[in-house]
Amino acid sequence: MSGPLPGLLAPLTGPASWLYGLAVAARNARFDRGRGVESVDVPVISVGNITAGGAGKSPMVGWIATWLIAEGSVPIVALRGYGTSPGEPSDEHQEHLERRPDIGVVADPDRVEALRAFLPRHPAVDCVILDDGFQHRRLHRDLDLVLVDATRSTLDDRLLPRGYLREPLASLARADAVVVTRAAAVDGQLAERIERYHGRPPIAWSRHVWTRLALLEGDGEPEYVEVEWLRGKRLLTLLGVGNPQSIIDQLEQAGATVSVNIPARDHQRYEPAIVTVARGLCDGVEALVMTAKDWVKARRLIDPGSWPVPIVVPWLEIDVFEGGEALKDLVRGAVRSPRPEA
């Protein structure tokens, strides 16, 4: 499996991956001894993964937060804030704010100090959900969840930069539980392989579900339509996410044809040049599809009223179709756990 670097640099990735592995091992050994781990005044639930790129962390954070609110808790989301410009929120930050404006968001590379500054000013908050937190070991967590994307070959991958692994597969043993995302069904073989590294089979299985589409055209508010709207449509896609193929697959499963996909990086920063390219490729297609994470950044450059085709933003939800109650029990136990001394 190739990594994120161009093929021209492939001969260098083996030694670089070996050195990276040594650095990760030394860092993990320090945290395993408890050195440098700090706590805040409320329980922390971490949602992370072991690969570079998306595994559905933000949607899972939203699922947990929505359930906690229904249980009477007052959660906030804490994240690093990747791909942001000075004075602007990151894509995940903005997406969290727009999807659930009732949930506070703290975005700062130094999540410990940011939370210590935030929490005394918001005494009603009773738990933190850490978005992309598995490697952020400085912050003590009461529950460590790791997501494994069923559509990626995570368990056959190699360490960065030779592959996409942020940590060795053995690090799965550090997690309290593994949740499989983008799964079509429970996969016994995948469960056995995860158990080999984690020590237990996955606690839950989930899929990404589009519940509706936001259709942006003209100068008014978005029109929300059924996913069936995609059937038979020829599409242009612009997907600055870690696993764009999973979205292309969903579009095709909905009956659409992806005529052109514009390559984009995860956390792509949108500039006029890429928007000009997208406009020029709209001939012969019936819509431009972007994720919510992309649209919150690109909309300052794109006026739907003058855009040649409708812009479609799928509304994504997580469906935990197996093990949901067990996962909720873990979360409930973490929120009610006694606090270590900060």
Secondary structure, 3 states (H helix, E strand, C coil): CCCCCCHHHHHHHHHHHHHHHHHHHHHHHHHHCCCCCECCCCCEEEEECCECCCCCHHHHHHHHHHHHHHCCCCEEEEECCCCCCCCCCCHHHHHHHHHCCCCEEEECCCHHHHHHHHHHHCCCCCEEEEECCCCCCCECCCEEEEEEECCCCHHHCCECCCCCECCCHHHHHHCCEEEEECCCCCCHHHHHHHHHHHCCCCCEEEEEEEEEEEEECCCCCCEEECHHHHCCCEEEEECCCCCHHHHHHHHHHCCCEEEEEECCCCCCCCCHHHHHHHHHCCCCCCEEECCHHHHHHHCCCCCCCCCCCCEEEEEEEEEEEECHHHHHHHHHHHHCCCCCCC
